[in-house]
Amino acid sequence: MTMARGRCTNITESQVRLFATPAKQESATSSKSWWNSAEFWGFAGAIAGWGMSGAAIYDATQQGPEIISLNMTSVLIVYSSLFARWAFVVKPQNLLLASCHIANVLAQCNQVRRALDYKMKNGKEKEVQEMTMKAAQAGAVGAAAVAGGPFMRKALGGAGLGVVSAFAASEAGPFTVHFWAPMSKWLISGASFFEYDRPTDKISLAQYTALTATGFFFSRYALLVNPINYVLCSVNIALFGSSAWHLGRKVNADFIAKKK
């Protein structure tokens, strides 16, 4: 409200923008630049995510099942299942990212089928049975956690335990997909770290290119969404480093060392 000749006049937001100085207008425009745009980084991350799905489809048609890492592929199934949900509930919503993760779940499940079928045909039935049992146990634990999560969140959030209750009830707390989606990405980074000396002939160039790009784009995207996700930012920095390590080894072995 402002006084003008004894009368009260409403100054609307559009009028303020109309009389804004060029410097202020430029500042407002710069704050919406690509660097600060969740939509831009979310789109780039989704394209990189589609790269993972495409890598799995490419490997299924061009590469033999012997190169498939069951550890990494299993982790990717859990990871994409959680991120499909995360992309649907995060703000701004990212349906392109959600769809790429749904496609990735299907593609990675096909990779698991190919790898297990390969092992069965090579006399490793016992190993396949053990893997199937472990997968069933992990699925049961996951289903129980999803079903009981809301009740635990409500109970701990209202228990008056200070920081513990505040963390349990927070938007990105341990009973939300905002927490577990990035935690699943730590499994990908961990799988890469534990397989740091994986033979380069068993490294998928397409898959690790997509993982490296994903880590790069999501490191920024995680700081622009609502709620801000520092866990997601940190894990993507780690993912970028671990995937880039394997990617560099693969490129060196296939394209640099061979020429020497």
N, C-alpha and C positions, 0 to 999 in steps of 0.2 A: 504494500500500500504506500502511496506517496501523496502529499498535499500539493494541490495546484489551484491557486486563487480561491482558497477556502473550501474546495471540494475534494473528496477522496476519489482517487482514480486507481483502478486495478491495472497493474502492469503484468501482462501475461508472459509466459516463457517464450512464446514466439516473438513478442515485441522486444524482449531482451536480446534474443538472437539477432533481430533485425538491426538493432543499434549497437551490436558488438563491434569492437574494433577489429581490423584485419588480423592483428596479432593474436587476439583471443580466438578468432575463428580458425586461424591456422593451428593453434594449439589444440583445439577441439578435434580438428581433422586428424592431426598427427596421433592423437590418443587412440584413434580407430584404425591406425595403420596395420599392415599385414603382421608386423611383429607382435602387436597386441590383440590380434584377432584369433579368438578361439575357433571360429569357423574355418579360417585358413589352415591353421595347424591341425585341426581335426580332420579336414579334408585330406591334407598331406599324409597324416597318419593312417587314414582309411585306405588311401591308395597303396601305401606300404603294406598294410594288412592284406589287401587284395593280392599283393605280391607274394605273401606267404601261401595263400590259397593257390595261386597260380603255380608257385614252386612245387607244391605237393602234386598238383595235377600234371605238371610237366614231368616230374620225376616218375610218376606212375606210368607215363606213356613212353618215356625215353630212357629211363634208368632201370637197372635190375634191382630186385628187392634186397640184394645183399648189401646195398649201401644204406639202407634204412636204419636209423638209430631208434630202437624201440623206446629208449629212455626219453629222448627228445620228443618223439612223436606222441608219446603218452602225455607228457607234460603240456604239449601244444593243444591237446584235446581239452584238458582241464582249463588251461589258460583261455582258450577261445570261448569255451562255454561261459566262463565268468565274465569275460569282456563283452560278449554279446548282450548280457544283461546290463552291465555297467553302461554301455553306450546308449542303451534305451532309457535309462533313468537319469543320467548325468545331464546337467544344464550347461550349455545348450545341447539338446538331444542330437545324437549323431547316428542316424539310421543307416547311412552308408557304411559306417564302421560296424554297426550291429550285423548288417547283412554279410559283410566280408568274413566276420567271425563265425557266423552260422555255416557259411560255405567252407570255411577252414575246418570246422569240426567234421563235416562230411568227408572232406578230402583226406584229413589225417586218419579218420577211421578206416578209410580204404587202404591207406598206407600200412596200418596195423594189420589189416586182413592179409595184405600181400606178404608182409614180413613173417607172419605166423604160418601162412601157407608154405612159404619157402622153407621154414624150419621143419615143418611136418614132413615135407618131401625129402628132407635130408636127415631123417632119422632122429629128430630132436623132440619127440612127442612128450617126453617127461618135462622138458624145459618149458614147452608150451602150456602144459597143464599147470605148472607152478605159476607161470605168468598170469594165466586166466584166474587162478584162485586169488592171487594178490590183487588183481584188478577188481574182482567181485568184493573183496573185503574193503578196499579203498572206496568203492562206490557206495557200500553200505554206511561207512563212516560219514561220507560226504552228505548222503541223504539225511542221516540223523542230525547232522550239524545244521543243514538248511531248515529242517522242520523245527528244531529246538531253538534256533537263533533268536527269533522275535521274543520268545518267553524269557530267555536269559537276559536279553537286552533290557527288557522292562523291569525284571527283578533287580539286576545290578544297578540300573539307572536310578531306581527309587530307593536304594538301600542306604543312601546317605554316607557313602564311603569316600567322600571328597573327590580327589583326582581320579580314582578308579571308577566311581560312578559317573563322573563327567565324561571320561573317555569312553565308557561303555555306552552312554546315551548320545554321544556326538554323531554328527551326520556322516563322518568318515571313520567311525569307530569299528571295533573288531566284530561287530554283529551286522555289518553292512557289506554290500558288494564293493563299495568304494575302498574298503580295506583289503578284501580278499582277492580282488582282481589284480592289483599290483603285487600282492604277495605271491600269486601264481606266476607272475613274471620273474620273481626272484628264483623260482624253480628252473626257469629257462636259462637264466644267467648261471645258476648253480650247475645245471647240466653241461653248459659250455665250459665252465671252469674245471669240472671234474674230468671232462674229456679233452683237456687242453692239449694232449698229445695224440688225439685221434688221428689215425692214418689219413692223409690227405685224399687218397683215392676213395675214401668213404665219406667225404664231406660234400654235401650238396651245394654247389656254387649258387644256384638260384635261391635256395632256402636261406643261406647265410647272408646273401645280399639283401634279401627282404628283412631279415632280423636286424641287420645293421641299420638300415634305413628307418625301421620302426623305432629303434632305440633313440636315434637322432631326433626324429620329429616329436615323439612323445615326451622327451625331456622338457620341451617348451610347452607343449599342449597341456601338460599336467598342472601348470601354474596359471592357466587361463580359464579353467572350468570351474563350475560351482557344484560341490565344495572343492576348494583348492586341495590338491592331492600331492603332498610332499613325498609320501612313500612312493607314489607312481613316478615322480620326477627322479628320485634317487635310483630306483631300480632300472629305469631306462638309461641312465648314465652308465650303470654297470653292464646292462645288456649291450649297449653300443660298444663298449670296450671289449667284452668277451667275444661277441660275434665278429667284430672287426678283426680280432686276433686270428680266428679261424679262417675268415675270408682272406686275410693277407697271406696266411700259410697256403691256402688253396691256389690263389693267384700266382704266388711265387713258384709253387711246384708245377703248375700246369702251363704257365705262360712265360716265366722268367728263367727258372732253372733249366728247363728243357732246351733253351736257346744257347746255353753256355756250353 
